[in-house]
Amino acid sequence: MSKVLILGATGYIGQALALSLLRSGLFTVYGLARSASKARSLSALEIIPVLGSASDSAGYVSLIASAHIDIVVDAAGANRESAQILADVKRAGAERLAAAAAQGVRSPKLGFIYTSGMWVHGSSMEAVNDLDPVGVAAARTQPPPLVAWRPRMEQDVLGAADVLDTMVVRPALLYGGAGAIWSSLLGPLQASVQSRAAVARVPAEADSMPALIHVEDVARGLRAAVEKLPLLAGTGVYPVFDLVTSQESMRLLLEEAAKVLGFDGKVELVGAQGDAFAEAMSVSLNGSGARARMLLGWEPRRVGMLKGVDVFVKAWLAAQE
């Protein structure tokens, strides 16, 4: 079985991916854990833990060599620590190729999949796809400040193709399960219920139309990336894939969420008000996951947030307890 190391295996995306890989029966899955307690939680899920972090990489870099890891997936959401992760994985990949060359044999490259995000496209209602330029003057819109560094990171990942088989996967705004990323929007609604306020003021743009995807469909997309990376590497296919299943009204989502939470007052979307995270959450994006479907064989199944918003909000609420 192929051996996959997930950085961020205890997180929202990483754990969903790990379980998807395990359910397939095709992979041995290793996961990075920051603490002994998190390592035990991975073991309970049949994920082989390795202690460490993005800034304490000795353990997982050693594992890449000793276990002969085939693919590393960065789902850590480590922001600017992502550059250190890439540097460490590049070094491991270069050492593998050098060792093989010294023995006069050929060796497959170490695979590396970087989990980015569709916010790099910026906010626009014009149709975009994963072949469009991002973060450069030719791009239609620029990414919000929160992720302005990511286009350069993506290019650095693609530029490591001399020693790694690389791919970039960009999920849209996630929902489902604990959905902690929604706390900045659902939290004010819940607080308004508790305070019996007449108006709930939420830091979002009133006309926002975000691109959305369920976390399980992200896991399916990343699993498809893991499966197809060895086939696509070196073929000339541009290895960047957007994952999105719907585009929906933030206003409608939050108004329906308020009802689920028991708030019967007015929901007022007051805009980002200079907050970088709120600005990113309000990005409108008319994107497409068509290339992931065609080239990776990705088959999303949990399409549409609004129609199941009662279930998703209750799942978020349960996770707060």
BASE-897936 format. One line per field, with one value per residue: residue number from 1; x, y, z of N, C-alpha, C in turn. Coordinates in steps of 0.02 Angstrom, whole numbers, plus 50000, padded with zeros to 5 digits. Layout:
BEGIN
pos	(NUM  ...) $
n_east	(X  ...) $
n_north	(Y  ...) $
n_up	(Z  ...) $
ca_east	(X  ...) $
ca_north	(Y  ...) $
ca_up	(Z  ...) $
c_east	(X  ...) $
c_north	(Y  ...) $
c_up	(Z  ...) $
This chain:
BEGIN
pos	(1  2  3  4  5  6  7  8  9  10  11  12  13  14  15  16  17  18  19  20  21  22  23  24  25  26  27  28  29  30  31  32  33  34  35  36  37  38  39  40  41  42  43  44  45  46  47  48  49  50  51  52  53  54  55  56  57  58  59  60  61  62  63  64  65  66  67  68  69  70  71  72  73  74  75  76  77  78  79  80  81  82  83  84  85  86  87  88  89  90  91  92  93  94  95  96  97  98  99  100  101  102  103  104  105  106  107  108  109  110  111  112  113  114  115  116  117  118  119  120  121  122  123  124  125  126  127  128  129  130  131  132  133  134  135  136  137  138  139  140  141  142  143  144  145  146  147  148  149  150  151  152  153  154  155  156  157  158  159  160  161  162  163  164  165  166  167  168  169  170  171  172  173  174  175  176  177  178  179  180  181  182  183  184  185  186  187  188  189  190  191  192  193  194  195  196  197  198  199  200  201  202  203  204  205  206  207  208  209  210  211  212  213  214  215  216  217  218  219  220  221  222  223  224  225  226  227  228  229  230  231  232  233  234  235  236  237  238  239  240  241  242  243  244  245  246  247  248  249  250  251  252  253  254  255  256  257  258  259  260  261  262  263  264  265  266  267  268  269  270  271  272  273  274  275  276  277  278  279  280  281  282  283  284  285  286  287  288  289  290  291  292  293  294  295  296  297  298  299  300  301  302  303  304  305  306  307  308  309  310  311  312  313  314  315  316  317  318  319  320  321) $
n_east	(50042  50020  50108  50061  50090  50012  50013  49944  49848  49764  49676  49538  49524  49629  49604  49483  49528  49622  49539  49462  49559  49596  49475  49469  49556  49675  49789  49924  49920  49997  50009  50041  50066  50049  50059  50066  49938  49862  49923  49881  49746  49749  49800  49691  49607  49666  49767  49937  50036  50153  50259  50275  50289  50256  50361  50444  50516  50597  50559  50458  50524  50627  50548  50499  50607  50641  50523  50499  50406  50279  50196  50175  50055  50012  49906  49899  49865  49955  49987  50109  50208  50206  50304  50419  50384  50380  50515  50577  50521  50563  50701  50706  50658  50758  50867  50828  50829  50964  51025  50980  51039  51174  51184  51166  51037  50865  50738  50573  50505  50477  50312  50215  50081  50001  49886  49794  49688  49533  49516  49623  49591  49529  49392  49250  49116  49136  49167  49287  49429  49541  49649  49667  49768  49835  49861  49947  49986  49910  49798  49621  49562  49630  49693  49618  49691  49720  49762  49857  49987  49984  49976  50112  50167  50106  50167  50298  50287  50252  50368  50457  50468  50580  50634  50526  50365  50233  50080  49943  49801  49648  49528  49360  49265  49242  49117  49016  49013  49109  49149  49224  49270  49161  49126  49146  49039  48923  48934  48900  48762  48717  48754  48668  48546  48561  48571  48452  48436  48372  48424  48544  48708  48817  48981  48993  48984  48841  48805  48877  48928  48981  49092  49070  49099  49077  49161  49185  49183  49296  49390  49370  49414  49550  49593  49576  49674  49789  49784  49797  49913  50040  50014  49992  50102  50236  50179  50143  50021  49941  49963  49861  49715  49550  49424  49256  49081  48962  48886  48826  48707  48767  48690  48563  48602  48643  48527  48441  48515  48504  48371  48374  48451  48365  48342  48242  48246  48309  48429  48576  48694  48845  48961  49139  49216  49351  49416  49526  49502  49362  49341  49395  49307  49196  49219  49163  49136  49139  49169  49244  49248  49277  49393  49452  49358  49366  49504  49555  49459  49368  49225  49108  48986  48910  48821  48778  48742  48638  48518  48536  48558  48508  48552  48690  48713  48669  48764  48880  48845  48837  48971  49022  48998) $
n_north	(49940  50114  50242  50375  50532  50646  50812  50905  50817  50806  50905  50998  50979  50888  50773  50727  50692  50592  50491  50463  50410  50297  50225  50183  50077  50071  50133  50164  50265  50402  50525  50692  50748  50866  50842  50719  50680  50713  50627  50504  50514  50505  50376  50303  50312  50234  50294  50316  50392  50531  50626  50803  50962  51100  51186  51106  50995  50882  50751  50710  50728  50636  50521  50520  50472  50350  50272  50272  50363  50396  50502  50666  50763  50927  50986  51072  51205  51303  51432  51554  51469  51371  51385  51339  51206  51164  51183  51088  50968  50971  50958  50828  50759  50788  50725  50592  50569  50593  50492  50379  50402  50393  50259  50212  50188  50211  50312  50342  50507  50595  50632  50783  50870  51021  51105  51235  51371  51435  51570  51639  51684  51804  51923  51917  51916  51869  51728  51608  51497  51359  51376  51507  51655  51701  51820  51904  52040  52017  51951  51946  51993  52034  51933  51931  52024  51933  51814  51850  51812  51683  51649  51661  51561  51449  51450  51426  51295  51229  51255  51169  51055  50993  50909  50853  50773  50873  50954  51067  51097  51178  51211  51278  51390  51306  51198  51104  50972  51010  51137  51257  51372  51448  51511  51647  51705  51635  51640  51777  51771  51670  51729  51836  51772  51725  51844  51900  51998  52122  52144  52061  52084  52049  52016  52026  52044  52111  52076  51964  51818  51676  51545  51374  51220  51056  50982  50845  50825  50896  50811  50701  50757  50784  50654  50601  50676  50626  50496  50516  50590  50521  50482  50598  50680  50762  50757  50870  50922  51054  51064  51111  51127  51180  51160  51157  51163  51235  51399  51520  51628  51730  51806  51740  51616  51651  51708  51599  51517  51589  51568  51430  51432  51491  51627  51765  51896  52039  52009  52085  52120  52186  52212  52193  52282  52320  52207  52077  51939  51933  51999  51906  51798  51850  51846  51843  51720  51648  51505  51351  51174  51092  51042  50963  50863  50808  50774  50723  50635  50667  50655  50740  50736  50798  50917  51085  51201  51278  51203  51108  51177  51178  51058  51076  51192  51148  51049  51127  51199  51097  51064  51169  51146) $
n_up	(50000  49966  50053  50150  50219  50323  50357  50481  50522  50631  50614  50538  50395  50373  50455  50401  50273  50306  50359  50246  50159  50232  50233  50102  50095  50030  50071  50185  50323  50394  50524  50575  50740  50871  51006  51140  51178  51065  50977  51027  50998  50860  50844  50892  50786  50692  50626  50599  50715  50717  50812  50817  50730  50617  50642  50713  50644  50636  50672  50579  50459  50469  50471  50341  50268  50337  50337  50207  50144  50026  49980  50039  50118  50140  50246  50346  50365  50398  50373  50358  50398  50307  50210  50274  50292  50158  50123  50207  50159  50026  50046  50097  49986  49891  49951  49943  49805  49778  49852  49784  49658  49692  49712  49589  49540  49487  49560  49618  49631  49785  49831  49844  49907  49915  50014  49973  49942  49876  49892  49841  49717  49734  49751  49654  49536  49412  49308  49356  49345  49384  49300  49280  49307  49467  49597  49527  49412  49298  49343  49367  49484  49646  49782  49947  50086  50192  50134  50043  50027  49978  49835  49795  49873  49818  49690  49727  49773  49653  49586  49642  49573  49523  49616  49679  49656  49625  49679  49688  49782  49794  49901  49911  50020  50168  50242  50361  50484  50629  50587  50622  50562  50533  50649  50672  50610  50645  50780  50828  50802  50888  51009  51010  51025  51155  51226  51200  51103  50989  50867  50769  50736  50609  50551  50398  50219  50141  50011  49982  49896  49922  49864  49896  49990  50052  50191  50181  50044  50010  50066  49983  49864  49891  49916  49788  49725  49787  49737  49599  49580  49554  49423  49349  49367  49288  49162  49097  49125  49207  49374  49469  49560  49581  49704  49717  49750  49753  49739  49845  49927  50054  50140  50139  50191  50322  50374  50375  50459  50577  50610  50638  50753  50839  50838  50818  50780  50688  50563  50533  50415  50430  50362  50332  50404  50411  50461  50428  50420  50416  50296  50206  50226  50165  50031  49866  49744  49589  49545  49480  49484  49380  49313  49410  49420  49291  49271  49391  49427  49525  49627  49695  49828  49925  49897  49907  50028  50086  50079  50175  50290  50421  50480  50471  50549  50674  50695  50705  50821  50917  50924  50994  51124) $
ca_east	(50000  50056  50115  50045  50099  49970  50029  49878  49803  49714  49635  49473  49533  49676  49573  49435  49567  49650  49487  49444  49611  49591  49415  49482  49595  49731  49844  49946  49915  50034  49985  50082  50031  50089  50064  50053  49865  49839  49949  49836  49683  49761  49805  49624  49576  49708  49817  50000  50057  50222  50259  50311  50250  50288  50424  50483  50506  50646  50526  50424  50574  50659  50500  50494  50660  50641  50464  50495  50341  50269  50166  50161  50001  50012  49839  49909  49842  50008  50000  50176  50251  50203  50368  50465  50364  50403  50588  50594  50502  50609  50765  50697  50653  50823  50910  50807  50854  51037  51044  50969  51090  51238  51183  51157  50970  50813  50691  50518  50509  50431  50256  50196  50018  49991  49817  49788  49618  49509  49518  49677  49562  49499  49319  49221  49063  49157  49186  49359  49446  49607  49701  49674  49823  49816  49913  49992  49952  49863  49740  49562  49557  49684  49669  49612  49754  49732  49796  49895  50051  49975  49996  50185  50178  50087  50219  50357  50273  50259  50438  50497  50458  50644  50648  50463  50304  50194  50012  49909  49729  49618  49457  49321  49248  49217  49065  49004  49045  49121  49145  49245  49282  49099  49111  49144  48975  48869  48941  48858  48692  48706  48759  48606  48494  48572  48560  48384  48442  48325  48463  48608  48754  48864  49033  48994  48957  48772  48797  48926  48907  49041  49098  49065  49111  49074  49227  49193  49200  49367  49427  49367  49457  49620  49608  49584  49739  49839  49781  49816  49977  50092  49996  49993  50167  50281  50143  50128  49958  49951  49939  49825  49645  49500  49370  49197  49020  48905  48895  48763  48701  48784  48632  48513  48630  48643  48458  48415  48552  48475  48309  48393  48476  48310  48342  48186  48254  48336  48499  48607  48762  48874  49022  49201  49238  49424  49443  49552  49468  49293  49345  49405  49245  49146  49239  49116  49178  49104  49222  49228  49288  49271  49456  49462  49314  49391  49572  49567  49404  49335  49152  49078  48921  48873  48816  48728  48740  48575  48466  48548  48587  48487  48597  48758  48714  48665  48829  48925  48824  48857  49044  49040  48985) $
ca_north	(50000  50177  50272  50446  50571  50705  50865  50933  50760  50814  50963  50993  50948  50832  50713  50703  50659  50530  50440  50445  50366  50233  50189  50154  50016  50072  50175  50168  50337  50431  50592  50733  50768  50912  50821  50649  50669  50713  50565  50450  50520  50478  50303  50276  50312  50191  50335  50307  50460  50552  50688  50859  51018  51134  51216  51053  50948  50828  50686  50689  50724  50571  50469  50518  50428  50284  50235  50283  50394  50408  50567  50709  50811  50982  51010  51101  51273  51333  51500  51568  51412  51327  51390  51295  51138  51150  51177  51024  50913  50974  50929  50755  50734  50792  50674  50527  50562  50590  50425  50332  50414  50367  50186  50197  50164  50261  50313  50390  50567  50604  50673  50835  50904  51079  51127  51308  51390  51473  51642  51670  51715  51868  51927  51939  51873  51842  51657  51595  51427  51348  51394  51580  51679  51729  51856  51941  52097  51993  51922  51989  52025  52013  51898  51974  52028  51875  51760  51881  51776  51615  51636  51650  51495  51400  51448  51393  51223  51205  51262  51116  50994  50960  50856  50827  50774  50922  50972  51116  51088  51238  51207  51339  51399  51242  51193  51036  50951  51062  51200  51313  51433  51487  51539  51721  51725  51604  51661  51835  51751  51634  51778  51876  51730  51723  51911  51920  52060  52130  52144  52025  52115  51998  52046  51998  52089  52093  52048  51911  51755  51634  51477  51331  51148  51017  50956  50776  50829  50914  50750  50661  50789  50772  50583  50594  50705  50576  50438  50534  50625  50484  50477  50663  50714  50760  50749  50935  50946  51104  51026  51154  51108  51210  51116  51197  51129  51281  51469  51534  51694  51731  51833  51687  51566  51675  51717  51532  51494  51623  51532  51367  51447  51517  51701  51790  51967  52060  51993  52140  52107  52253  52217  52169  52335  52321  52145  52039  51874  51945  52015  51844  51760  51882  51842  51814  51682  51608  51460  51287  51116  51047  51008  50910  50809  50777  50748  50685  50589  50688  50649  50768  50708  50839  50979  51133  51213  51307  51153  51069  51223  51161  51006  51103  51238  51107  51016  51180  51215  51041  51066  51222  51125) $
ca_up	(50000  49966  50120  50147  50280  50323  50404  50498  50525  50684  50598  50504  50329  50377  50483  50352  50221  50333  50364  50178  50134  50268  50211  50036  50103  49983  50097  50254  50336  50450  50538  50620  50801  50911  51076  51153  51179  50996  50948  51048  50962  50793  50850  50901  50720  50650  50593  50634  50734  50724  50850  50788  50705  50561  50665  50744  50588  50635  50676  50518  50405  50478  50451  50267  50245  50368  50316  50134  50130  49954  49969  50096  50106  50188  50261  50413  50371  50440  50350  50334  50413  50249  50175  50309  50275  50090  50124  50238  50114  49970  50067  50101  49918  49859  49980  49916  49736  49781  49876  49729  49607  49717  49706  49518  49526  49481  49616  49608  49672  49840  49812  49891  49890  49957  50019  49971  49948  49819  49905  49803  49657  49750  49753  49591  49510  49347  49312  49360  49354  49412  49252  49281  49349  49532  49633  49482  49381  49248  49375  49364  49550  49690  49842  50007  50122  50235  50097  49989  50020  49955  49766  49792  49902  49767  49639  49756  49772  49584  49567  49673  49533  49506  49666  49705  49616  49662  49660  49731  49785  49823  49920  49924  50090  50193  50293  50382  50545  50679  50549  50665  50523  50533  50715  50671  50583  50684  50850  50844  50802  50951  51064  51009  51055  51228  51255  51180  51066  50934  50805  50770  50688  50588  50510  50330  50168  50127  49944  49973  49865  49926  49838  49954  49982  50114  50210  50155  49973  50007  50078  49921  49814  49909  49904  49715  49709  49808  49691  49531  49577  49517  49352  49315  49375  49231  49099  49068  49154  49259  49433  49517  49554  49625  49727  49735  49730  49747  49757  49877  49959  50125  50176  50148  50236  50390  50396  50391  50518  50635  50628  50669  50820  50879  50839  50778  50767  50624  50550  50496  50392  50438  50324  50364  50450  50418  50487  50372  50415  50394  50224  50169  50231  50122  49961  49817  49697  49540  49525  49448  49499  49323  49297  49460  49400  49229  49273  49453  49439  49586  49625  49755  49843  49974  49859  49928  50100  50109  50086  50235  50339  50489  50503  50478  50606  50735  50704  50731  50889  50960  50931  51040  51193) $
c_east	(50044  50054  50108  50054  50058  49994  49964  49826  49752  49667  49574  49479  49574  49644  49522  49471  49594  49598  49464  49495  49607  49531  49425  49519  49657  49794  49860  49953  49952  50009  50029  50039  50076  50101  50049  49978  49837  49863  49904  49770  49691  49765  49737  49587  49615  49754  49881  50029  50133  50222  50300  50263  50286  50355  50470  50479  50551  50612  50495  50472  50611  50613  50495  50547  50653  50582  50455  50425  50337  50244  50156  50106  50004  49940  49840  49878  49890  50025  50073  50227  50251  50269  50420  50449  50390  50479  50610  50579  50546  50677  50761  50692  50719  50870  50891  50834  50930  51060  51035  51022  51158  51242  51171  51089  50922  50766  50634  50528  50460  50375  50239  50134  50007  49917  49815  49715  49597  49506  49573  49651  49537  49424  49292  49165  49079  49181  49262  49368  49518  49664  49711  49732  49796  49876  49963  49951  49899  49800  49681  49552  49613  49655  49662  49678  49771  49772  49838  49961  50045  49992  50071  50202  50161  50141  50282  50348  50282  50331  50484  50494  50522  50660  50584  50412  50254  50125  49985  49834  49699  49544  49425  49308  49214  49159  49056  49041  49053  49122  49167  49256  49220  49084  49107  49078  48917  48872  48899  48783  48674  48708  48696  48547  48500  48557  48490  48385  48390  48360  48528  48652  48811  48915  49041  48964  48888  48763  48845  48894  48966  49035  49106  49081  49108  49143  49237  49209  49271  49410  49427  49413  49531  49640  49617  49652  49795  49842  49809  49884  50030  50078  50004  50061  50209  50247  50132  50061  49973  49922  49909  49751  49601  49447  49312  49135  48960  48928  48828  48765  48718  48725  48580  48539  48625  48572  48427  48450  48523  48412  48324  48416  48423  48309  48288  48189  48281  48410  48528  48679  48797  48939  49083  49229  49313  49456  49463  49516  49397  49291  49352  49341  49191  49165  49183  49156  49135  49155  49197  49275  49291  49335  49470  49418  49343  49457  49588  49514  49366  49259  49122  49007  48879  48865  48760  48725  48671  48522  48475  48572  48567  48533  48666  48764  48711  48730  48880  48908  48845  48932  49066  49034  49043) $
c_north	(50062  50208  50348  50477  50635  50753  50904  50878  50764  50872  50947  50955  50884  50768  50684  50666  50592  50475  50417  50397  50298  50192  50155  50088  50014  50106  50158  50243  50355  50502  50628  50756  50811  50888  50747  50634  50668  50651  50506  50453  50495  50403  50270  50272  50270  50231  50330  50376  50470  50620  50742  50913  51048  51162  51166  50992  50887  50759  50665  50686  50657  50515  50463  50470  50357  50241  50236  50306  50409  50479  50603  50758  50864  51008  51047  51170  51315  51404  51508  51514  51362  51328  51344  51222  51120  51141  51110  50965  50913  50943  50852  50725  50734  50738  50605  50517  50556  50521  50373  50340  50386  50292  50164  50168  50223  50256  50361  50451  50562  50650  50725  50871  50960  51099  51202  51326  51436  51548  51676  51703  51786  51866  51956  51891  51847  51770  51650  51519  51421  51359  51470  51602  51708  51766  51894  51996  52075  51963  51971  52027  51997  51978  51946  51973  51967  51821  51787  51846  51709  51603  51624  51581  51441  51393  51415  51317  51195  51208  51210  51051  50960  50903  50824  50820  50817  50932  51022  51104  51146  51227  51276  51344  51335  51250  51119  51018  51009  51132  51261  51377  51477  51521  51615  51747  51697  51625  51722  51818  51716  51681  51820  51837  51733  51789  51938  51988  52062  52127  52105  52055  52067  52029  52012  52049  52065  52059  51990  51847  51707  51569  51430  51258  51114  50986  50885  50776  50855  50852  50705  50690  50778  50699  50570  50621  50656  50518  50455  50568  50585  50478  50542  50697  50705  50755  50815  50962  50996  51078  51070  51142  51143  51158  51159  51160  51175  51352  51493  51602  51690  51757  51778  51634  51588  51687  51650  51504  51525  51588  51466  51377  51476  51593  51726  51865  51980  52040  52048  52123  52174  52262  52196  52218  52332  52258  52099  51972  51883  51962  51952  51801  51787  51880  51810  51780  51637  51559  51395  51233  51067  51009  50952  50850  50771  50741  50707  50631  50604  50685  50676  50742  50752  50909  51023  51141  51235  51253  51109  51112  51206  51108  51034  51150  51199  51070  51066  51193  51160  51042  51120  51201  51085) $
c_up	(50000  50036  50114  50216  50275  50378  50418  50505  50580  50671  50557  50437  50335  50403  50434  50295  50246  50336  50295  50148  50167  50244  50143  50041  50060  50011  50169  50270  50400  50461  50588  50679  50844  50982  51083  51152  51108  50959  50966  51011  50890  50795  50855  50835  50669  50605  50632  50651  50732  50758  50815  50766  50646  50580  50700  50699  50589  50633  50611  50459  50409  50456  50376  50239  50272  50346  50240  50115  50055  49940  50036  50076  50160  50193  50328  50421  50411  50420  50329  50353  50355  50211  50207  50294  50206  50088  50153  50192  50052  49987  50070  50031  49882  49885  49954  49846  49735  49803  49822  49675  49628  49712  49634  49501  49519  49540  49599  49654  49731  49816  49865  49866  49940  49955  50026  49982  49892  49830  49866  49739  49671  49745  49688  49572  49440  49357  49312  49364  49375  49362  49249  49326  49414  49562  49591  49448  49331  49277  49373  49429  49594  49753  49900  50047  50164  50199  50039  49976  49984  49881  49758  49820  49852  49713  49665  49758  49702  49560  49597  49633  49512  49554  49694  49649  49654  49634  49710  49725  49823  49840  49924  49999  50116  50241  50309  50445  50594  50648  50587  50627  50520  50599  50715  50645  50623  50757  50868  50844  50868  51011  51067  51036  51131  51262  51241  51144  51010  50867  50816  50716  50673  50541  50442  50283  50147  50060  49930  49945  49865  49888  49898  49937  50050  50128  50184  50081  49963  50018  50016  49867  49828  49900  49830  49694  49728  49759  49622  49525  49539  49442  49314  49317  49312  49164  49063  49090  49209  49324  49488  49506  49606  49642  49752  49711  49724  49761  49783  49913  50033  50167  50189  50197  50309  50417  50414  50453  50581  50658  50663  50741  50866  50885  50792  50766  50698  50619  50507  50479  50386  50400  50365  50414  50464  50445  50429  50364  50390  50319  50183  50169  50185  50048  49920  49763  49654  49509  49496  49471  49441  49308  49347  49444  49340  49239  49336  49464  49503  49578  49690  49765  49890  49946  49887  50003  50124  50122  50149  50293  50410  50519  50517  50538  50672  50748  50732  50805  50937  50973  50979  51113  51223) $
